[in-house]
Amino acid sequence: MRGQLGRSFGWLWSAYAVSTYGTWIAFGAFPLIAVKVLNSPAFAVSLLEAAGPAVAAMVAFSLGPWVEHRAKRPVMIATDLIRFVAMASVPVAYVLGLLSYGQLLVVSVVSGTASIAFTAASGAYLKHLVRGDHLLVANGRFEGTSWVATAAGPPLGGALTGLLGPVVTVLADALSYLLSALGVLRIRGSDVAAPRNRATGLRGADLLVGWRFILRDRVMRRLFLNSVLVSGLIMATVPLLAVLLLGQYHFPAWHYGLAFGIPALGGFVGARLSVRLVNRYGRHRVMTVSGWLRSLFPLGLAFVRPGLPGLLTVIIVEGLLITCMGIFNPVCATERLQRTPADHTARILSTWSAVSRLMQAALMVLWGILATLTGPLAAITMSGVLLLATPLLLPRRIHVSAPEPVASIEDTRA
């Protein structure tokens, strides 16, 4: 990546890629450690999965103003190093015989909080680094990398866990953050930090700036509500699908891996298509159509049955869903960044990310209770039905001051 996006973007993209792969390689490692190493009960494992990200999201609300007024590269490096130390403490404690459930919970909170701060800083820096007419290409690169890591990371992590145990996958995740910090350190050029009024300092009202801007801007408000609800309803069904496929339908573990690994490649395809589709049909039309389609396909999971037909149903439905998400997400992210003032970006992104994680945690718990009462398939079906209404929240019209041409992917190749 040395063309229109520049060498600095290449290092930022590389830092994101290596940490994302590390995260997906270690996907599921904490529950495995809790069960296999610490003999934790099912409730404790569920608490670890839900409470850690939820507490991190609540803590992260206060980080937006702090990130906003600081140079973004040092913030990214610091949060990478915090995640490295937090994750590395797990294998160190394991070797010393000191690993506990409480430590896993603390590491989950610290790592999740640092991740939200990193996301806010990197988003603000991306807006500073990349010209507006290339933002969609840049966001497409991040989106495609995320989906490839989603497809490849868990199988690699599963193989590593099978050979060396889940603690080693956590160490691999820790090292990925160290490599990410080194990548950000290689970025050259100017940085960005919003000016601070030293006379007033940080006020409680500053914590609500992100909220106020999102709710005041009609397009941002509708995108925010749509994105938070869609991601929450989709993520609420992930553990239920595991129970349905592995528990009730007795799918082999490798079938379960195929059911989610293969469709993730659709996200990469969608991300690569997003620029061409926007150039041909316009940003609003692409976002609207892909937003509607990503809300229609999950209802297909209501027809999942045991055996090969069920496996194919999951692969096809998830593949279509994730392809549409791969198209929608970079377009939505670009619209969000271009509508956000430079001195508000970190606060808005931290608010957006924190609320999204809280909603996901809350709906996971709610849908777990619903599945206990009605069964996993019925709860998954109900999520699909509710998703049908979420496109009504999409912006009906997007006003821009002037049309912005989008650089093609071919223009940004090395």
N, C-alpha and C positions, 0 to 999 in steps of 0.2 A: 504494500500500500504506500506508494510514493507519489501518486499522481495528484489529482486535484485536492484530495483531502490532506495530503502532506505527511511528512515523517512523524510529526508530533502526534497526529491522530493514530498513526500506525502503532506507536508505543502505547497510547491509551487503550486502543483496541486489543493489543496483545496482553496488557495487564488484565483487562476484563476477561479475556478468553481463558487465561491460565487459572484465574481464581474461580471462574464459572465451572471449568472442568473439574477442579479440585472439589468444589461443593457437590457436584453430581456424582463424583467417584465415591464420596463419603456419604451419599444419600442413604438414609436408614441406618447409619452406623450407631447413632446414639441409642435408638430403641434396642438394637442387637446387644450393645454393651450392657444396657440396663437389664435385659432378660438373661443373657448368657453369662455375663461376668458378675453382676450384682444381684441376680435372682429377684428382680423387682416384680411386684404384682402388676396385673393388667392396668389397674387404675393409675398406678405410678407412671407407667409407660405412656398412657394417654395424657396424663398431666404434663409430662415432659414434652410431648409433641405439641400441646395446645398452649400451655401456660408460658413456656419460654418465649415463643414469638409474640404472644399477646403482651407480656410485660415489657419486652423490648420495644414494641410499638408505642406503648404508653410513655416510656422513658424518652423515646425519640422525638416526641412532640416538642420538647424543649430544646432540641438540638438545632432546629432550623435557623433561628436567628444567630446562634453561635457560629454555624457553618457559613452563613451569609456574609458575615463581616470579616472573614478570614480568607487568606489566599487559599485556593482550592487544592493545589498540588500537595502542600504540606498536610492538609486535612486528609486527603486520600492516602498518603503515605502513613500517617499516624494511625488511621483506622485499619489499614492493612496490617500494621505491626501489632495493634491491639488484638486483631483476630488471630494472628500468628501465635502470639503468646498464650491467648486463651485456649486455642485448640491444642497447642503443643503441651499444655499443662496436663492434658488427659493421658497421653502415653507416658509422660514422666511420672505422674501419680500412680499409674498402673504398674510400672516397673518397680516403684518404691513400695507397693502394697498399700497405698493410701487413697486409692480412687474410691469415691463415694457417689451416691445418687445426688446429694446436694451439690457436689462439684459439677456434675453434668448439667444440673438445672442452672447454676450460675453461669457456666460457660455458654449455654444456650442463650441466656439473656444478654450477656456481654457481646457475644458474636452477632446476635441479631440486631442489637442497637448500633454496633459499629457498621454493620452492613447497610442500615438505613442511612446513616450519616455519609457513608461512602457513596451511595447512590445519589444523594442530594448534591454532594460536592462534584461528582463526576458529571452529572447532568448539567449543572451550572457551568462547569468548565467546558463541556462539549458545546454549549451555546456560544461561549466566548471563542472557542477554537475554530469552529466550522461555520462558514458562511451560511446564511439562511437557505440559499438555493441548493446547498449540498446536505442539509440536515437529514432529509429523508434517506439519502444514500447511507449516511453514517448510522442512522437508527436501524436501517435494514441490515447493516453489517452486524450490529450488536444482536439484533433479533435472530438472525440466521445462526450466529455462533451459539446463542443460548439454546436453540432447538437441537443443534447437532450435539452439544454437550449433554442435553437431556436424553438423546438417543444412545450415545456412546458411553456416557459416564457410569450409569448404574450397572451395565454388564461388566465393564472394566473393574468397577468397585466390587461387584459380586465375586469376580474371579480372584481379586486381591484379598477379599475377606475370606474366601474359601481356602486360599493358600496360607495366609499369614494372620488372619483374624481381623475383627472390626477395628481394633485399636490402631492397627497399621494404616487403615484407610483414613482415620482421623489425622494421623501424622502427615499423610499425603496432602490432605486438605490444608493443614497448617503450613506446609512448605509452599503450597500454591499461593498463599497470601504473601509470603515473603518474596516470591518471584514477582507477584503483582506490584509490590512496593518498589522493587528494583526497576520494573518497567516504567512506572510513573516517574521515578527518579531520573530516567533517561530523557524525559520530555524537556525540550528547550523552548525558550520564548517567553512571552509575557504571561502573567497570571491575572486573576480577577478577584476583587473583593469589594463588597458594597461599603460605602463610607458610613462611619458610625458617628452619631452625635455624642461626643464624650461628656457633654454637660448633663444629659439625661440618662445615659447608660442604657442597660437592658431593662425594659419595663415589661410588666405582665401582658400589656396590650400587644407587644411584639410577637407573642406566641400565637396570636390570633390573626396575624396578617395573612398567612397562607389561606386560612379558612375564609377570611373576608374577600380576598381576591377571587378565589374559586367560586364562591357563592354569588358574587356580584356580576361576574362575567357569564352571560347566558350560555355561550357555547361551552366554556370550561365547566360550568355547573352541570350541564347535561352529560358531557363526556365523563366527568368525575362520577356521577351517580351510576351511569351505565357501566363503567369499567369496574367500580367497586362491587356492584351487585353481580355482574357476570362472573368475575373472578371468584367471588365468594361462593356462589351457587355451584360453579364447576368444581372448585377445590373441595367442597363439602361432600362430593360423591367419590372422591379418590379413595379414602379408606373403606367406604362401603363397597366399591368395586373389588377391592382386595378380599373382603369378607365373602362377597358373592362368588367370585371366580375361584379363589383358593379354598374357601371353606365349604360352601354349599355345592358348587359345581365340580370341585376337586380337580381343578386345572393343575397340571404340573407347573413347578416354579418357572421353568424356561418358557412355557406357553404364556404365563403372566408377563414375563419379560418382553416377549415378542409383541404382546398386545399393546404395550406402551412404548417400546423402543422403535418399532417400525413407523407408527404414526408420527412420532416426533420429527422424522425427516420431512414430513409435509410442512412443518413450520419453516424449515430452511428454504423449501421451494417457494412458499408464500412470501417470505421476506425478500427473496430474489426477484419475485414478480411485482412487488409493490411499486417500485419506481416506474416500471414500464406501464403498469395499469394507470397510475396517476398521470403520467404524461399523455396517455391516450384518452382517458375518460374524466380526469379531474379528481382532485382530492376528496371533495365532498361526496361524489357519487361512489367512489371506491370505498370510502369509509362506511357509507350507509349500506351498500350491498353486502360487503364483507361482515359488517356488524349484524345485519339481519341473519345472514347464513350461519354465523357462529352460534347464534341463539336457536336455530332450528335443528341442527344436527344432533345435539345431545339427547333429544327425545328418542332417537333411534336406540339408545341403550336400554329402553324399556322392553325391547324385543330380544335381548340377549338370552340365549338358552345354553344348556350344557353341550359339550362336545365341540367338534370342528366348526359347525355352523355358528355357534356362539363366539368362538375365537375370531372367525372372519368378520362377524358383525361388529365386534369391538374394534378390530383393526380398521375397518372401513369407516365406521362412525367417527372414531377418534382421529383418523387420518384426515377426513374432510373438515372436522372441527379445527384441528390444529393448523391445517393449511390456511383456513380463513383467519385464524388468530395471527398467523405469520404475516398475512397481508394487512390486517387491521392494526396491529400493535405499533409498527413503526410509523404508520400514517397518523395515528392518534398521538404518539409521542412527539412527532414533529409539530403537529398542530398545537399541542400543549406548550412546547418550548417557544414557538414563534409568537404565541399570545401572551407569554409571561415576560414582564419587565426584567431586565438583567439583574437589578438589585433585589428581586423577590424570588429568583429561581430556586435557590436552595430551600427556602421556607415552604414554597408551594410543593416542591418535590418531596420533602420530608413529610409534610402533612398528607399528601396523596398516598405515599408508601405506607405510612403508619396506619391510616384509616383502612387501607386495603388489607393489611395483615390482621388488624383487629376484626374486621368483618369475616375474613376467612376463618379465624379461630372460633368466633362466635357461631358461625353457621356449621362448622365441623361438629361442635358440641351439640347444637340443636338437631342436626341431621343424624347424629349418633343416637340421640334419644328417640327420634322419629323412627329410625330403623329398628330399634329395640321393640317399638310398639307395633310396627306394621310389616317389618321385614326389609332387607336391603334393597330388593328390586322395586318395591313400592316407593321407598324413599327416593331412590334414584329417579324413578318416573316423575315423582312430584317436583323434583328439582328441574327436570326437563320441561315440565309444564310451565313452571314459573319463569323459566328463561325465555319462553315465547313472548312474554310481555316486556322484556327489558329493551328491545330496540325502540320502543316508544319514547325512551329517554334520550335517544340520539338527537343531535342538533338537526333541525329541519333545514337549516340554511346556514352557511358559513360566510361571513363577510370578511373580506380582506381588502387592504388598502390598494393593493396592486397585485396582479397575478405573478407568481414566482415560478419561473421554469425550474424544473428539477433535473439535476445532472444525471445522466444515465450511468448505469453500473459500468459500462464499457469505458466511460471517461475516467473512471477512478481506479482502473486496474494498474498494477505496478508497471 
